[in-house]
Amino acid sequence: MQTVKRSPTQGQISRIAATDGGRWRECIAGAEHDFYHGASYHHFAEACGEGTAFLALYREGERRLLWPYLQRPIQGLPGFHDVTSVYGYPGPLSAGGAADAGFLARGCEGLLDLWRSEGAVSAFTRLHPLLSNHHLLPAGRPAMARGKTVSLDLRRASDEIWSGYRKTLRQGITRARRAGLTVGQDTELCSLREFGKLYRETMARNQATPGYFFSDAYLCRLFAHLAGHARLTTVLWERRVVAGAVVVEWNGFVSYHLSATSERFLPLSPAKLLLDEIRLWAQQRGCHTLHLGGGRGGQGDSLFHFKTAFSAARHDFHTWNCVVRPEVYRDLTEMHRRQALTAGQVPAAEFFPLYGSPLVPVAAQTGGRS
């Protein structure tokens, strides 16, 4: 672990590289966490070119505030970068004692001092709905609510969970089984390429942004880094993969990470059967929670509605962003805006950081009026 600097208060701020997996694991072991916080998943993101991964550690005695993050260079601006998060639900963790308001405020300022010293311009993270780690942010720098996610409490009896399903969901699962669809755990990853193709077809059907079209190489790397935790579950019809999901088991959590369904087989509801079988498998493993996630982009869309048929449990999903260097942020944003206007476009207003936002036609930003 590298000690970077002393906080102006009594705390100490340090950072650990994802390549130092042993030390990273040791630091977060005392905090309730999911795979999104682990060194292996951050090392995976680093290997995919998403940035350089670190775990920031603020310590006062035994109390610790831990923040995993990616350091991503800003194109055309050497020496400066963004602080961002891995895909999924990471965010800060605490361990070693009560995280009162004063401790959190000092810890957050210590982190900002660290990031400024590293050349960060902005900071962003998604937060974990089940861990409610948005409460670890000080009142002066609150997180923003983005939507809801859905979970299943696996400690309940299987029959109780089944009876809690929406009636149409139970009917869909029964119909899928009667149609001859079967579910299996592909422990050898024999159908990974087939799943990858189906996943990208699903993303195209849902008009996902380019960043969600994960390649076969990406999927292979994911399973390599999360070996023993990531599993591929598939739905078969006459030996053909018609649906599938990558789920990750970690510390009693099971996360419904990536999923795909063949358009041709949508009427048979293979995804409904798939999730019910994942639920049964997770209960047999002794896991306590199946996190289904939310809608696309945190919205209450058809995907979110599909997930709500499984459970009434809802969790608030938050994100957090912060301008670390206001002057540089302002200059970069103005430069980005001028370049966009030259091309007859404008930055997407809801994106953070604004200087990295995708560009949209001026008419689209103004509701289509000329």
N, C-alpha and C positions, 0 to 999 in steps of 0.2 A: 504494500500500500504506500502510495506517495503522499506525503503531507505537503500540501500546496502553500498554505498560509495560515496565519492566526487571524481569527475573527477579532474585530475591535472589542467584542465582549469577552466573557470568560470561556466561550466555546472554542473548539478547534475544528477546522474544516479540512477535509482530505478528499481524495478521489482515488478510485480503484479502476484499473482497466479491465475490460471483459476477458482479456487473455489471462488474467490472474483469477481464474474461476474459483479456486479453493478459498482465497481470501474473500471474494465476493459472497460466496455461499455462507461462509462463516459469519459475515456481517449481517446478512438478512435472516439468518436462521432463527433469531429470537423474535421475529416479526411475522404475523400472519401474512402470507403472500401467495400469489399465484405464479404460474409459469411466465407470465408477461414481465415479471420482475427479475427473473433469473439471469445468471451470467450466460447460460447456454443459449437462451433465446436472443439475448443481446449480441452474443458472438455471431449467431446466425444472421442477424440484421446487418452486422458489420461485414460479414462475408458476402452479403448481397449488394454491397455498395451503398447502404443507406446512411452511412456515417461512421464515426469512431465512437465506440460505446464506453461509457464510464458509469460508475456508481459514486455519487457524491455522498459524503458522510459528514454530518455535523454532530459533534459530541460535546455534551456537558456532563462530566462524570460518567455514570452508567447510561444516561439517557442519550438516545440516538435518533436523528432524523436522517432517513436514507432516501436518495432520489436517483433512480436509474435514468439515464438519458443518452441521446445520440448527439454528437457534435458534427454538424453538417456544414461544409464550406459554402460560402456565398460566392457564386460564380462571378468572376471579374473583380473581386475585392479581396486580394490576398491578405491573410492575417485576421480576417473576420469570418464569423460563422453564425449559424442558428443553433439553438438548443431545441431539440425536438424529441419525440417519443417513438417507440416501436409501434408497429401495427397491433391494435388490440386495446387492452385495458391495463396500463401500468400505473404510473403516478407514484407519489411518495409513500413511505412506510415509516412507522415509529416503533421503537423497542426500548426496553430497559427502564421503563417507568412512565409516569403520567406525562402526557404531552399537553401542558397547560398553555394558555394563550401567550404568555411571555416567552416561553421556550420556543414556540412555533414562530413567533415574530422574529426572535433572534436567529433562529435557524434559517428562516427564509432570507433574511438580510445577509447571513453568512454565505448562502448559496449564490445570491446575486453578486456578492463581492467576488466569489470564485469565478463565476461566469464572465463578469466584466474583465477580470484579470486575464482570462483566456481569449478575449476578443469577441464575446457573444454580443449580438445586436438585439436578438429577440429570443424568447423562451416560450415553448408550448408543450403541453402534455395532455393526453387523454387520461381519464381517471377510472378507477375500478368501481363499478356500481355496487358490487356485493361487499367490498371492503369499506365503502363509504369514505375513501381517503380524501375526498374534497374537504372534510373537516380538519385535515392537517394543514390547510392553508390559512394564514392569518386573516383576520377580519378585513384588514386594509387591502388585501389582494385576493378577493374571493374568486371561486370558480364560477363557470356559467353552465346552467342546466341546458342540456341539449335534447333530452328525450327520456325514454324509459327502456329498460331491458326486462327480460322475463327469466325466471329461474324455477327449478323444481327442487323441492326439499326431499331428498332421497331417503331420509330417515323415517319417513312415513311408510306405512304398510303398502305393499304393491297394489293390493285391491283398492285401497283408499285413493291412491294416486290415479288408478284407472277410472274409478267412479267420478273423480274430479275433472276428467277430460270433458270437453264439450261433446254433446251427443253426436254431432256430425263428425267429430274427430274419431270417436270410437267406431262409428259406422264405416268411415274411410279406411281405418286400419284393418277391420274385419274383412272388408271387401278386397283389400290388397292381398291379404293372406289367402283368401279363397281363390283369387285369380292366379295363384301359383308363384307370387313373388316371394323370394327368400332373402334373408339377411345373413351376412357372415363377416367375420373379422379377417381381413387380408393381412395376416402377420408377416407374410413374405413379400408383400408389396407387388405381387404379380400383376395386379390391375392398375398400378399407379399411373401409367401412361394413358390408359383408357379413361381413368378418372380425370386426369389433367385435361384431356380433350373435352370431356363432358363439362368440366368446370368452366373452361373458357367459352364454350357454347352457351352456358347458363349466364355468364357475365355479359355476353353479347346480347342475349335475349332481354336482359334487364337493363341494357344501355349503361353499363358500368363505365367509369372513367378508366383510361389506359392503365393506371397503376394497379388495378385489380386483376389484370390478365396474367396471372402467375404462370411462368413457364414450367416445363417438366423438370428442368435443372433446379429451379427454385423449390419445387416440391421435394425432390430428392435431397437437397441440402437441408430442408426443414426436418425431414425424418432422421437424417444423420445427426443433426445437432440435438434433437429431442428424443434420441433413442431411448426406448423404455418408457416413454411418456406419451408420444404421439402415436395414434392408431388410425388405420384406414378401415372404415366400415362401409360395406357395399351392399346394394340391393340388386339381386340378379333375377333375370327372367330368361330362362333357357340359356344359361351360362353367359348372358350378356349383361354388362353393368348398365343399369338404367337409373341409378341414383347412388350417391355416396357422400361420405363426410369424413373430414379429418377432425378427430377429437383429441384433446390433450388432457390427460389425467395428472393432477399435481396437488399434493397436500389435501386430498379429499375433494378438490374441485374437479369437475369435468367440464371442459369448455367446448362448445359446438363451434369449432374454429372456421372451417371452410366446408361448403356443401355444394352439391350439384344435382340436377335432375334432368333427365331426358325430356324434351318437349313432347315427344310422341307418347310418353307414358304418364304425363301429368294427370289424365283422367283416372288413372288407377291409384293415385295418391301414394307413390313410393316413399316420398319424404316423410309422410305421417308414420308409416310402418318403420322407416329407418330410425326416427327419433324415439319411438316407443321401444325398439330393440336396444338402442343405445342406453336408454333409461334402465332397462332390465339388466343389461350388462354392468352398468355402473353401480347398481344396487348390489349385485353379486360381488363386486369388488370392494364393497364397504364404503363407497364414497358418500359424502354428505350432501353435495349440491351439484346439480346439472345446470349450467348457465347457458341458456339458449341465445342470449344476446338480444339485440333490438332490431329495428327496421333499418333500411338503407340510409346511412348518414344520420342515424338516430331518430329518424322520422317515424310517425305512426302510420306506415303504409301497409300494403298487402302482406309483406313479409312479417311485419310486426303483428298484424292481425292473425296470421297463421300460427305464430308462436304462442299467442295468448290463449289459443284453444287448449294448450297443455297445462296451463297453470294460471292461477289468479295472482301469483306473487310478482310484484313490480318493484323495480329499483331505479333510482334516478341516475342517469348518465350525465357526467359533467366533463367539460374541458377547461383548461386554464391557459391563459396566455399573458405575457408580460413583455413590455418594451424595456430592454435592458440598457440600451444606449439611445436615448431619444433623438439626439442630433443626427446620428448616422442613420437611424430608422427613417427620419423625416427626409433626409437627402436621397436615400435609396428609393423611397416611395415616390417622391417627386420625379426622379429619373425614370422610374418604371411607368409612371403615368404619362410622361412626355413621349416615351417610346411607343406606348399604346396608342395615343392620339395620332401620332404620325402615321400609324397603320390603320386609322379609322376605328380603333377599338378602345375599350376601357378595362381596367382591372376589375375582377369580380369582387364586389363590395364586401361580401361576407367572409372572405378568405383571410387567414393570418399565417405569416406576416403578409401585409398588403403588397410589399414589393416583390413577393414571390407568387402572387396570385395569377391564375390563368386569365387570359384575355378573352373578352366577349365583345360582340358588335355593340356599338353605341345604342342601337335600337333595342337590343335585348335588355340592356341595363335600364332603359327608360320605359319599359313596358310596351315596346314596339311602336311608340309614337315617333314621328319624324320631326 
